Structures are given as C-alpha cells and as structure tokens.
C-alpha cells in the first residue's frame, strides 16, 4: 500500500482503488494547546482538523482544483500574483515562487476552469489528469490512449488532445498540445514544454520561475 505524506496539510494518505483518489488515514495536528495563550477559546479538535484536511485533499485529487491558500506562487498579477515587481523582464511577466517541496506550482485556466499545475520542464507536453479533463469539458469518449510516454515509473500510455487555450494570469497560449491520463490514475496536471516553449522566455532566478509572454 502506497502512503503519501503531504507537508502542507500535515496528513498521511493512501491511494484508494475504489474511489480513485488519495484517502486521508492520519493527520498530525499542530501543537495548538501548548502554544496558545489561555484565552478560554476552544481550539479545533484533531478530528475536525483531519476532516478538513481530508476534504481539501479529496477536492484536489478529484477535481484538480487547489484552494488559493494552498498555492505557493507569486508574481506580478492575478491568481499567481502578489504585487508588480520591477525586476521582472516585462510588466506582463509572472513570477512563480518555489514551493517548500522544491517544485513550482501554478494556477491556470483551462476552458474557464481553474486548475493547479506542477511545472515540469522535462515534460514534452502539458498533461491533464482524467478528472481535470472531464472538468474542462473534453469529450472523454473520443480519447485514444495511443501515445507512449516515459514517466518516473516507466513507459505509460496517454491520450493526445489539443487545448484551445491555457491562461496563466493573462499569459494565454492557444492551441496547446496536451495529454490526458487514464481514469483512476494518480496523475498530476503538468505544465510542460508545449506551453512553456511558446513563451518569449522562461527562466529560473533565485529559486523562482519567471514566465514572460
């Protein structure tokens, strides 16, 4: 049984074959009682914390949507933004901060749906999980898993598709080549070179990733 620890929620999860998603099996609540002053307020119970973390993770794995509070990106504007930064190559550039796990995550719009992507410069194409493709309105009945790709776990098959557009804080790329994963697979949405390679530039600077249209 594969067990995954999520640093952001402090929970341990296992992959459930029946529901097709990660299920919370244990959460480590923060040391609330010892750190908080004696104000008479009641703190959330461990069961409440476990329930909230489980609901958030279920939403992530099922719909490919991450609440803004869980996002670890910042830039010049929009959902991935904090404030305009003068050292960016352009006033339309987007700065993506490195997450605590060493990766870069970004919120993007696909068919008007907000989805969280893991930036992967080693991926040839953008990749959507099956659940994310369903949310984007892709006709799943016409998918053909004919493309063999290399993954961290070896060769796998993916269904090639075209996305009409992919929008990151106003950086819009049209007609993006992409893949769709198998139903029930523990796939992440990947932002690959079929998007990144269409930009004027993308660069890593001081741990951040800067996208320029």
ABEGO torsion letter per residue (X at the ends): XBBBBBAAAGBBBBBBAAAGBBBBABBBBBBAAAABBBAGBBBBBAAAAAAAAAAAAAAAAAAGBBBAAABABBBABEAABABBBAABABAABBBBBBBAAGBBBBBBBBGGBBBBBBBBAABABBBBBAAAAAAAGBBAAABBBABBBBBAAEBBBBBBBBBABBBBGGBBBBGBBBBBBBBGBBBBBBBBAAAAAABABBBBBGGBBBBBX
